[in-house]
Structures are given as C-alpha cells and as structure tokens.
Amino acid sequence: MLLASLCAFVALCVVQHAPMADALVYRAEGAAVLNGTDLYGFTVTEWRLPATYPPFAALLFVPTAWLPLSALKAAFVLGNTALLALLVHLSARLTGTHRLPTPTLLTATALALWLEPVFQTVLFGQINLALACLVLWDLTRPPGAPGKGIALGIATGVKLTPAVFIAYLLLTRRVREGVTALAAFSTTVTIGALALPAASADFWTRRLYETERVGKAWIVDNQSLQGLVARALGDPSPGLAWAVPATATAFLGLWLARRAGEDRWGVPLTALTALLVCPISWSHHWVWCVPLLALLWTEGHHRYAALVATAFTTRTLWLIPHEGTRDLQLPWWQQPLTSAYALLTFALFALVTVSGPAPTSVGVFGKSRAAPTAHGTHRAPRAPRAPQAPHRTSETPLSH
C-alpha cells in the first residue's frame, strides 16, 4: 500500500510539474556557503524565494548543492517518505505503543502521506518532517537519557520555532534537559557565527525581524492565528487585533500543556500552540497533525480522530477562490473553510480546558481511561485544580 501511495504521489508531481521550490532554496543556500556569496541576498524560482533560516541551517544544506536537480528531488521525496514512517513510529511511542507491527506502520504511513500538511511538505521539498522527528525522538527518550535535549537544541538552531519545546521542558520542571537544549542551540549559533560571520551578523541583527519578506500573512496558506484574524477583518496588518489574542493563546496553550501532566498530551499541545501564535504557519508546517491523530486514536477518541483527519485531508483552504487580494474579501461563510487548522486547534483547546487537568479524565471526551505512560514520557507534577466556575513565499525562522 505504501508503494502504491508513493507511486501515485510521484505520478501526480510529474503531471503537475512540481518544482519542489523549497528544496531549490536549500540548494541555493548550500551553494552560497560554498561560493562565499551573500546568503540573504539572493532569491530563486519564479516566486523569488529568499533564504530565511539561521546560518547554521545553510551549513547543513551544503550537500544539496552537490547533487543534480533530479537526484535532489528524488532524495527529498524518498527521504521525506522515510521520515514520515519514522514520525508515525515516534507518534506511537509518544502514546505508549512501543512498537507498531510493520504492516500497520506501512499502512499508516501510506495514509498519512495524503494529509495536506504532509503532502505539501513532500511536494515542496520541505524539512518539516525532519524537524518534527528530531524533536519527538528527543522528547520521547527515557528521562535522564544521556544528552537528552541536544536534538531539540539542534532543531531550534535550524528553525527557531522548536524553542517553544524548551519552554515546555522548563515549565514542566525538567531544567537539566531544558538547559541542555539551550546549550545545544547556543552551540549552533556559535558554529554559524564562526563559519559565516557576516551572514550571522546579518541574520541576528536584521533578517530575523524582516517577517514581511517571508510572505503575505493574510493569504490562505497561512493557517496561524494572524492569518485567521487578517482574513476575518480584511486587514493585511491586524496589529494588536492579532498580537493580543496571540499572547493570550500562548499562555493558554502552554498552561494546558503543563496541566496535562504527561508528554503524550503536553507535546502535541505545545506544538499546536506554536503553530497558532507564530506570525506565519504555512499549511505544510502542520505535520504535527500526525502525532495528534495517533494520540486521539490510541486514547479511543475515534470520532475526534476522524474529524481531525477529515480537516487535514479535505483541503478546504484551497477550494476557496483566493487569487490576488481575494483572501481579504471573503464572505463570512468562507472564513471557517480558509482557517480550518486554527479553528480546529481552538476547538481542541476548549475541549481540553473543560475536561480537567488530564484530557483522559472523565469529561467532554467521554472516557475514563488512564493510558499507559509512553516510554520515556515525563509525568509532570500537577498543579492543584482550581474551583470551576459555572459554565506564500519562503519560510520564516519564526514559523514552524
């Protein structure tokens, strides 16, 4: 089934002449390092995509400049497919399922390939799956494992948004692992500064803050809270109308992750929080839907899992006419279709909020089931329960 799914995907790419634009950006970054040219001064492809990751990432992209274009595209397709299988495996480990039978793993990978964020990641030649695997592998290792936190720090050095998981570690009182991740991240910054001093100075003092060069935050591709607010208000720069709720959402999401008490819920909630509050979260950044689906299914919430799977496969954001500035002129009934991922996340937050400290407790999920703690999954100290009252261009280093 996986082979058939992959063949269908490749055939679709050939028919649509998929350019794998982001892979071309990575290739140009690697070439800039090799040739000593301005890392943040070029654009590539017809969409004029620039480099937006830290200099450390460009060092890792050097091998992509050595490959012919056809070989590079094939490597990204096969590599991302293998990473998807690894993400499925790690998602199962997060839920407490230590090892999936091989037929189940292959079938789940074949189906997950058609989730819109995964599909777009492979189509564009993106690195979202690699970063998710780095983070999830590290966080599902046993407590006290040697070097736990290093992989998370490296992921943060490649693309800054995994830093939210460092905050999660510190909030759940895993100071040693959080400090290790910070040290690893600092090491990536130092390596970048030593190897590419001019590019490092340019990035950390200037390019990091130029979010406008990344793309239009109001287009349907952006499934973050800012994209939702901009389209709803018809305002390309929503300012405080986005910043204030984004700040509140960050506190709520991390509080829910901390309150969950276990990584099997805390990690997905942290990932979804980052996706919501980042200025730009392109639809392909939402590959964290894979661990979320695995969690919902394993916990017995099959209806919710079906709803989430439907939301991430129907591609409603692409069905709405959105050429030019039409994204800012959508009628009210089209708004939910263009912000499906953000609205689904808010609905999940609401469900988790009213269900009590542990999402598996008796509550709106309708279950009273204590799932086994995943291998290496932390069970954080729980705070006392309070009395309840009645009732597109390229990437931004700040996006996931």
Disulfide bonds with the S-S distance in Angstrom:
none
